[in-house]
Amino acid sequence: MQRYDIAIIGAGVVGAMIARTLSAYKLKICVLEKENDVSMGASKANSAIVHAGFDAAIGSLKAKLNVRGSELMEDVARELGVKYKRVGSLVVGFSDSDKAILENLLERGIANGVKDLRLLNKEELHEIEPNLSDEATSALLAPTGAIICPYGLTIAAIGNAMDNGADLMCDFEVNSIEDKGDAYEITSSDGQKISASKVINCAGLYSDKIASMVGDDTIKITPRRGEYILLDRDCGNFFSHTIFTVPTPLGKGILMSPTADGNLILGPTAENMDDKEDHSTSASGLSAVSAAARKNAPKVPLNKAITSFTGLRAVGNTGDFIIRPFGDKFVNVAGIESPGLSAAPAIALYVKDILAELGVKFTANESSTP
């Protein structure tokens, strides 16, 4: 049975970034993934946005790690050769009440440390985004917002970790985690076994199930379905920024954004679900995306749609990221919904600090490369 210093459960973007960060040190690392490849969950089906960080509650982990992750992401993308573009984002208002929300977002963003935020009036807004509805009257501009290829980032980060000596074990669905005193013994559903001194739970929608295997029943994960429509590449210049409307309690609303591959993406909806495996789209969901897009931009070329898809966000029960140790050998990284992609490089550094507090020694791996 293989013995590791660190076992990371889950090969999504957060698990991948943690593996990459830790692989810069002399540690024996494995990444365990229940699917037959990496980036098979939320990391392959999301908005592909690097959020600036103005939306998260002041003082929350989401706020702190989003802003830091956004600052780190450009260098990470360059090192890994991943498509990335700092296009900036706009939160668009259509009424006086919307403008009041934008003013609150501006204050929150400044408190969170987001740089260069400013409010635009109607004339300034339509000058830079002429395809917006004439009903749009104001906006919050965040120049640090960006777009990236999320599955490209996940694949590249895992590949970099493997180049630096980490092991990837796909088709390894964790079935049990048994405390052996100085380590955990992890068994898959088909009987494979590994042992690890420290375990990091990055299992996304199933992070509550993994946590319960070591006796932590405090985490509850609810899947939140988000449906998207993707338009052809000749639509990629319809907007030059990522366009948001004012946020709601369920999320940041229907966005419209160019993608790193030159398409235009519309979505997502936000619907809490019970089924963690239902990735189907629905007529009602796609109609809602289309209707919101037409309201915000009447000329949006919906006839150029090339596909639709659904992503499931792992919504935790605390309202914030759940990143904390359980005992001295286990770290939960759960409830990583939006802005999890944006925060991923910073989450990795935060987890490294937790591991240091748990006694992990970090000695540089001279043969590693970023």
N, C-alpha and C positions, 0 to 999 in steps of 0.2 A: 504494500500500500504506500503510495506516494505521500510524503510529508512536506507541507508547505509552511512558510511563515505567514502568508496572507492568502486567504481564499475570498474571492469576490463573487457573489452570487448575482448574476445578471449582466448581460453583455449589451445593454443599451448605452446611450451616450454618457450617462453618469458613471456607470461601471467602467466604461472604456477610458474615460478621462482619469479616473482614479488609478486604474491599472497603469496608464501611461506615466502619471506622476510618480507612482511608487517604484516603477521600473528604473528610475534614475538612481536607485539605491541598491545596495547588496542585500536584496531580499528575494526569497523564492516565492513566486506569485503564481496563482492560477485563477482563471476566470471560468466560472461554471455557467453554462447557458442551456436552458431546457429545449430551445428550438435548434434547428439544424444549421443556423447561421446567426451572426450578430445583427443587431439593429432590427429585430423582427417585431418589436412592440411599438410603443409610442414614438420611438426615435425615428421610425421610418414614415410615420403618418402624423405630421404636425404642420404648423404654419411656417416653419423654417425661418423664424424671425429671431434676431438678437435684439431683445428689448433693451431700451435705454435705462429703465429702472424707476420711472416716475410713478408707476401705478401701485407698487407694493406699499403696505403699511409701514410708516416710519418706525425704525428700530427692529423690524422683523428680519429673520434670516433671509426671506425672499428679497427684501430690499438690499441688505448688505451684500449678499452673494450675487444678485443680479448686476448691480453696478460694478462690482469688482470683476465678475465674469465677462461683462461687456468690454471692460478695459483690456482684459487679457486676450479676448477672442481673436483680434486681428493678427497678433503675433502667433498664436496657436495655429490659425488657419494657414498662415504663411509657412510655418515650420513643417506642417503636415501636407502642404500642397492641396488644400481644400478650397473650393470655390466660396468666396466671401466678397461682399460689397457693402460699403457704408453708404447707404442710400438716404438715411434719415427717416423719421416717422412723423406723421401728423395725426393728432386726435382732433376730429372735425366736429364742430358744434353747429346746430341748426336753430337754436333758440336762445333766449336770454338765460333760461335755466341751464342749458348746456354750457353757456359761457361761464356761469358761476362754477360749474363742475371743473371746467378747464382751468380756472383760476386756482381752485383747490389743488388740482393735479400739479400745477406749476409750483405752488408752495411746497407740496409733498416732495416733488422731484428735487427741488433745491435742498430740502432737508435731507434727502437721501444721498446727495452728492452728485446728482446728474449735472453734467456741464452743458452750458450754452442753450438752455431752454429759453423759449420766448413765445409770447402770444402773437398771433397774426390776425389782422382784421380781414374783412371780406375781400378787399381789393388785393392785398398781399397774397392771400390764399389762392385766389383764382389766377393770379399771375403765374404762380409756380405749378398749379394743378388745374389747368383749364377744363379738364373733363369732369370735374366734380359738378354736382347739381348746383344750380343757381340758388337753391335754398340754403346752401352752406354759408354760414355767416362769420365763422371764427374758427381758429384752430390753435392747438398747442404744437409747436415745432420742436422736435428733439433730434438735433443733427447727429447724435451718436448712435441712433438706431441703425441696424444693419440687417442684411440677409445672408444666409449661409446654406450649404447643402448638409442637412442634418445626418443623413445616413452616410454620406461621404466622410463627415467628421468622425462618426462612430467607427467606421471601417478603418480609417487611417489611424485613429488613436489606438485601437486594438492591435493593428499591424505593427505600429511603432513599439508598443509594449512587448509584443512577441519578438521583434527584432532585438529588444533589450533583455530578452531571456524569459519573459512570462509565458506560461502555458495557457492555451485556450482549449476547453473541453466542451464541445457542443453535444447536443442530445443527452445532456446530463440534467435531468429533472430531479431536483433535490426532494427526497422523500422523507429523510430523517436527519436530525443533527443531534449527536449524542456527546455530552460533556464527559471527557476522559481525564479531567483534572488539569493537565497542562496544555490540552488541545481539544478541539472538537473533531469528532469523526463524522464525516458527511457521506451519506449513502444516497445513491440515485434510485429512481424507480425500477431500473433494470439491474440493480445490484452492484454497480460500480462504487468504489469507496476511495476517499482521500482523507487525509488528516491535515488540520491547519491550526496553528497557534492562535491566529486571529481570523475572524470571519466578518466580512462587510456585506450587509444585506442591501443590495441594489435591485431587488426583484420586481420593481414597478408595481403593477396591479396586484401582484402576489406577495408583496413585502410584508403584509399583515400575516399571511400564512407562514412565511419563513420565520418571522419574529416569534410566532406562537410555538414553533418547534424548540425554541430555547427557553420558553416560559414567559415571554413578554406578550401579554394579551391586551396591551393598552392601545395598539395601533389598529385602526379600522380604515380600510381603503374602499372608496366608492368609485366605480368606473363612470366617467362622464364622456358621453359620446359627442364627437364633433365631426360634422360632415362638411366636405369640401368639394368645390368644383375647380378643375384646372383647365385653363384656356391655352390655346396654341401659342407657339413662340412669337408669331407675328403680332401678338397682343402685349408683349412684354414691356413696350414703351408707352402703354396707355396711361400709366402713372409712373412718375419718377421716384416717388416716396412710397413707403408703406402707409396705407390709409386705415386708421381706426375711427370708430365712432365712440362716444362716451361709454365708459365701462358700466357693467351691471354686476350685481352680486354673483352671477354665474360665470363671469369672465369678462374678457376685453371686447366682446361683441364680434360682429361680422367684420372681418378685415378684407382689404383688397391690396395686393402687393405684387410687385415684380418678384420673380424668383432668381436664385443664383444661376439657373439654367436658361433664363430669358423668357420664361412663361409668365402668366398672370394667374395668381391663386386667389380664390374667393372662399371665405368661411372663417371660422367654423361655427356650427350651431353649438348648443350646450344643453345636453339632456342627461340627467343622472339615470344610471342603469343598474340592473342587478347582475346581468350576464357579463362576465369578464372576457368572453370569447366572441361576442357578437360584433363583427366588423361590417355588417351589412349597411348599405345606405337605404334611405327611405324617400318616397315621393314627397312627403311633407317636409322633411329636412332639407332636401335639395330645393324645393320650392321656396322655403324660407331664406335660403342663401341667395337664390335668384332675386327674390323680392327686395331683400335688403340691398343687394348690389345695384338694382335698378333705381331704388330710392336715392342712394348716395351718388350714383353716376348713371343717369338715364341712357347714355350712349354705350354703356359697357357691352362689348360684343359677345353676348352669351351664346350666339350661334357658333362660336369658335371653340366651344367646350370639347376637350379631347378625352377627358375621363372624370370620374368622381370617386371619392374614397372616404372612408371613415377612420378616425383615430380615436383611441380611448385614453383619456387622461386619468392618472392615478391620483384621485383627490383624497387627501388625508382628513382626519377628524379633528385637527387642531387649527386649521386655517393658515398654517405655515408649513414650511418644510419641516420634516421630522428627522433631524440629524443628531443622534446622541448615542452614547454607549449604553449597553445593557450588560452589567457585570464588567469583568476585566478582559474579556476575550471577544466581544461581539459589538458591532457598531451598526445601528440602523441608519439607513439613508432612504427614507420613505416619504410618501406624499409629495413626490417631486413632479408636481404639475407645472404649468406655466408660472414663472419663467425658467423652468428647469434647464432647457437647452442653453439659454443665455448664461445661466449661472454655473454650468457644468465645470469649467476650468477652476472657478473659485471654490466650488463644492469639493473638488479633489484636494485642494490645498487645506481646506477646513478639516477634512477627514484625516489628512496627514497629521495635522496638529492634534487631533483627538487620539490617534494612534501613538503619538509621542507621549501624551499624557498617560497612556496605558502601558508604557514601558518599551515600545518598539524603538530600537536603535537605528538611526539613519546614517549609514556610511555610504559615501558617494560610489556609484558604480562607474569606474573610469571608462569602461567600454560602451557605456550607453550613449545614445544620440537622441536629440529631441525631434 
